[in-house]
Amino acid sequence: MANLIRWDPFREMGSMREVMDRLMEDGYTRPLGAGLWDVSPVPTMDLYQTEDSVVVKMGLPGVKPEDIQISVANGVLTIRGEVKEEKDENEKIYHLRERRFGSFSRSISLPSNVSADKSDAEFENGILTLTLPKAEEAKAKTIVVKAKK
């Protein structure tokens, strides 16, 4: 004997919501261009600010410092570079190939005005650390309140 299950439209909406949640989560957690078949590298980045500066740390394994270009224009930081593929004359049969090669470009709006000409860039162990001092007008000012007598 077959069991009949009562149709519940709200149960169907719940599963649809789960599918949409997963779709939105994947869309916001993976950078654009980081699809399964895309071969261009998309470097990861951390950006934070201190009282005096904005700091960017970017993982760039396999990139040489001379292959990195950094620019700041209209409050937007752009970092460009290239991960060059190692050429080998011997044919190989890969079982797994996850490293990415090619040119990359990453732009991000800075949280405050910076003095780009006073910035400092260091590259160590595949990590680019960029320190951009905040412009004087972007730093917090203290205002002293005077009481009238």
Summary of the structure (lengths in Angstrom):
residues: 149
radius of gyration: 24.4
end to end distance: 93.7
largest distance: 93.7
contacts: 278
relative contact order: 0.19
helix: 20%
strand: 32%
